[in-house]
Amino acid sequence: MILEIPRGFPADEVERRVPDAAAARAVAGELAAPLLALLERRRRAWAALLAGPEDAALLARTGDAVLVAYARLALRHGRLGGDFHAYHNETHILDICGPRIDRLYQAAGGAWSLRDGCALMLFGAGHDLRQREPPRGGGVGANECASVEETLRILDACGFSREMDGDLYAACELSIAGSTFDARPAGGLFYNAAELVQNGGALAATLDRLLDAQRPGWRSDAGLVRAWQLAGVAADLDTANVAEPFAAFAATTEDLCREREMLSGRSLADAGSALPVLGFLTEGQRRFFFELHRFHSDAGRAAFAAAKDANAAKLSALCMGVRARLAMRGPPADGHEVIAAYRETLAGLAG
């Protein structure tokens, strides 16, 4: 391990139930179909990056690791389990490891190595594996610390070597740690369910300072420098919902809102959910989009910045429109009513 962060997150029942890729296939069943199709597309798209059998084996191991993470997340917080999270479930892996990495790859042109691509696939699969860890402090979210440990165990189980593939282990550790997102602030409008431990945005922005404090001399280690650079790219992948087609971006916002209310112990049918939902879908999203979100890599900026810019005016119009619609109707009775107004306003913008 590179960082001095809380450790000691043992395997749980889900991890024991899905120890390897064969078990993941058996457990996920038909739910694995879209992921397996994605992995096959990835294999074809990256064929030109394969210099020989070793590269083909690396890509295959990466696919196995992604499949294991996918099945575990589906069991913990997705469609195969009993603790459904509206945003942090197995479809988040599909989004990152599919179209978002596709856009990054296309924007990079020829400046893309197989190992970098595999590192980002492993990040996309592993960074949200744990969502229920109690805070421990230490500068990195507890969910992220636990996800680091589990992801590295997945690499072990799928045939990676901590000696020969040390660059991938380092990239996974720094990238997952760097995805810790702090949205504390004004009015307590949280954007993300992660433990909130820093002052605004993704920890990737200050990861170099954490390394300076904990690993003096790391800048002379080319492998650690590359892992740090990839952590910036990974953070951009994780928050690239800002660059999705606007309807898709708005849908992720609703999913995050639903998950936040669930984690807060509020039903959307309760009157007490009305104001938190309204705050999240309006001021909370404006603050995330315009203040907290920023790009941490040239690669992420090239792939996603233009599409984010195209969403800016629509987001402002959506937030104002929701407020105006509810002002005409009177105070919302509950969170469901706010979400209905949000959807109606979104449909009007699309029309």
Steps between C-alpha positions, in 0.01 A plus 500: 500500500621849413288730712474511877125454514267299721535127431354176621181465294452123486314296243126481559247234402463644148875482442508143623205409278670644189868409534584491129376551145338157473294566809415848371360357177293248690364754748429781253337279238302700244581823683858460376397508133552875444837490673620199302395677180691810613812295571482340157469844336795616706709202387428578134550876537835459673632223275752740348652554845584132543865431424482129576358224721602676822294804411204283405529325837512836680181614331333168584601527868366853503168377363484233769564757773231733363254210493573409863449860612179525296349191658598609851354848458180350357471283811579776747319799359349400168238284339610175661490616863280649765673837554437675169685827440343700219834633372783291644404166352632280221375731223750763616773254399343467156491878458864554593655194340287540187414835340708722728822309438406482132485881485828530685667252265370678191610840629849366576560400139817293498619612844364198685673194641338168576614512862352846550174383347492193723574713808200720422276198440605359838429835665157521339412155628640526850470854630146469641504142622435604861229751592415429863826550688486715816734802500853445627672828419845513347447720195344239271139384515437173681302368202797574278750342741294183513458501122878532455565193713232294330608603150859396570373165628303462176819559302670229704214258435500569125865419441669839531838514672579763764860487375456491123182712493596742774411793273138382482475447874638850558265654244198329656596613850562863413207525261246356741633710788493807276134445414398597855262791443423776749187703443455644845387843520249737498178359629632150535414410141700184447564390143646162573447224753873462565648600835572870471853576604644795307412848394314488172514266203701187428803415712690450173551877494723485809629145474850624416513688830392189688778307326750774580414465868489122513746389230779760467693441180209342315550744210823323411314169459367489144249230590347702783493813285306312234264356762438853630431625147254218441324590825415836344364332188300257715342785697391654172345172392312467826335842477454507122124477542524881462586433135228248422215598268292730718209262559745230612681746729167601654410134552824439692417801714165346588664165578750669730217686670304181558809329640578793727149498646517125555833532680358782708219273616227708336223364281413711197140466617577684824438873527848538648659401169351790301753770588812278490399367158426847370831631631694214347337525157548877477765682705685176574541416134589855403771503765637165389501589131631857517710503819611155611547314175822559314721301268820353638669387178559622148357172376177547693471859387546402135241224523230668708538878538314604185203281584493634854497856368206409277302391806560812707215720378256210508591417858439859609166500317401169660579616852315828457212326327445254782490785753260702283268204439474422870456868589187506286364181656583571860731316740561138393346234721794260478804396301292318239329828412833676460632225272181518294554874453863432410400249232231729359744790476760276336244381243415861418866580440538199274194601305 
